[in-house]
Amino acid sequence: MNASAPKSAPAVGPLPALLAEAARLPEQDAALLDDALASLRALGSDEDALLATALHALGDAVPEAQRAAILRAHPGVAALLEGQDAAAQVWALHAEAGSARNQEGLRRLLLAMVQDLRVVPILLALQLARMRRMDAFDPAQRQAMARLTRDLHAPLANRLGIWQLKWELEDLAFRALEPDTYQRIARLLDDNRGGRERYIAQVRAELAASLAAHDIAAEVAGRPKHIYSIWRKMQKKGVPIGELYDLRALRVLVDDVAACYAALGVVHALWTPVPGEFDDYIARPKRNDYRSLHTAVLGPAGKTVEVQIRTREMHRQAELGVAAHWRYKEGRAGNDAAFSRRIEWMRQLLEAGADGVQGGFESELAEDRVYALTPKGEVVDLPAGATPLDFAYHVHTEVGHRCNGAKVNGRIVPLQTQLRSGDRVEILTAKLAAPRRDWLVVANGFLASPRSREKVRGWFHKLDRARNVQDGRELLEKELRRLGLLQHDLAPVLSRFNVAAVDELQVLVALGDVGPSQVSRALLDLERAPEPETPALRQPRRVAKAKPASLTVVGVDNLMVQVARCCQPLPGEAISGYLTRGRGVSVHRADCPALLRLAAKQPQRLLPVEWGSAAGAQEVAVTVEGVDRKALLKDLTDTIAQADAHVGDLHAETLRGGRVRIRIRLRVPGFEELSRLLGKLERLPGVERARRG
């Protein structure tokens, strides 16, 4: 190597390179980015979060090649950028609403759309940087920014325990929205925030030294109460500022309960207690299981100081458990257990992030709600898996009854479409209410919410009995016909559904209390019930596994077993075997016409056959008839693939009048899967009938 060759310059990391680009931004924008990055560094954010913040703030100022290189080297940055884009949609919805309505729905929508927890501190840091510079904006912009901060950013910081940002976000928003009140309270305080912080540092050091002198191991922290919090407490208690004793507060964390009371004795010995301001939430916990000792004392210079004393476990429970701080300060939102669990997990991840633990929360705690939007931007809270029809019934029962279509994000979609958080839904309605019976069939996928299904049932309950009997009969006949069970007598299965007559069962089907597939399953179960053996088959009972290991032939060993092609029975259906000449046992459906003809001639050849535990996918023929249209075959095969079935053969036959008949040979896992698949095929546009055979 040539010693005189110049050494290569050290590689410049992606963040310094981006900050070099930021130097070319307007001074206000560059300062805002620097401020946001400083807040994130103070929170212990990782390099991905800093890069995502810079890329978002710089926007198109970053060359595409440079952006692509950063995303390749740091794959996690893409999710953070997507999260910021999702947040921008929520901010736009807030502005669209024109007021602070539906704040809780928007907060939930944001958390549902964000797929990486680290997005939230980025959003808060950027908003804090903007609020610190809000004087540069015109009055209307300042008001909009302050409302957004009050309604969304500050509550999120509060819920996630990002106290370093929470108090300043609240105070800045309060100063912009209520300037006169803010200034009045500021004047009532006997010193400024800097003075209060210096005072807290003094009393904290004094208490820590006294506890150590009494051999009590403790952590002492302190905080001055910020102006917005003071105003909130004055409003809540209806008292002047002079009667608030927690404008300055200390928190003492110790090892056990005994140390809590020992520390209380040291506090009361050090400073004079304020009469009537002691609460023992350890002996008498709050209803939300919050535990701590609270006392107020007259500290140095006669200023009141609140002191909270608790164990570290009590503190962890207060911050993350059922007594989480935001629950009892924000009202009814804390009553949603599923949402609360998600918040707890997010806060735990935030704490872990300071130790270098990264990752999102979705793999650990899946969100079980969907937050969709009305055309006006209102947030509708629905269960996971909800459809546009669920949305319609949530808006109003009558809207659901009259629903005959839906648009999601401007496009017409089937009513069974599962909604995602952030989808904007428009319901198309008819003039008259006309719910459909098949909305009640769970397998059809129209309704995910039990509340919605109950509203549909209520509609049909009001109809006369004759109408319910007729509609129930039609639903049952449709199901049994396509499964080849139409000729079966329903009387033997009535007792399973606690009814005495067929028409009563039909009413239950019409009202959605019993699904048509439940009736077909009961018929098949009845056929599989053991029957008395015929004299010809009274032999020593031996069980031999057939070669496929999916069928069991009773009483005969070492016979080849094959599924009959005439009826192609499926796992779960009643079956019977017929001993052929030279081809082993042929397995038929119990009601197969070919089997019945053979059995009439030679009943001694019938053999009992059962499905084995290893029964796998079986072949079956399906016939689809309907209107010939473009892409019909594609829709059919897509639906079959989604049902985990496989096409072995397909033949299409053109009929008169622009119609078509398509015969498909499928491999399906079993009877129930076939039933569901036939129902889905019949719901495709243009399909008139889908049946077995």
WOMO-V726161 format. One record per helix or strand. SS is the DSSP state (a for helix, b for strand). FROM is the first residue (numbers start at 1). TO is the last residue. Records with the same first field share a line. If there is no record, write none. Layout:
SS=FROM-TO  FROM-TO
This chain:
a=14-22  27-42  47-61  64-73  76-97  103-113  118-132  134-136  139-159  163-177  179-188  193-213  227-237  241-243  257-270  300-302  312-320  325-335  337-353  388-395  397-402  437-440  442-444  450-461  465-482  491-497  502-510  516-527  535-537  593-601  603-605  632-642  656-658  671-682
b=219-224  248-254  272-273  279-280  293-298  304-311  369-373  379-383  387-387  403-408  411-413  418-418  424-429  543-545  551-554  561-563  575-579  585-589  606-607  609-611  618-627  646-654  659-668  687-692
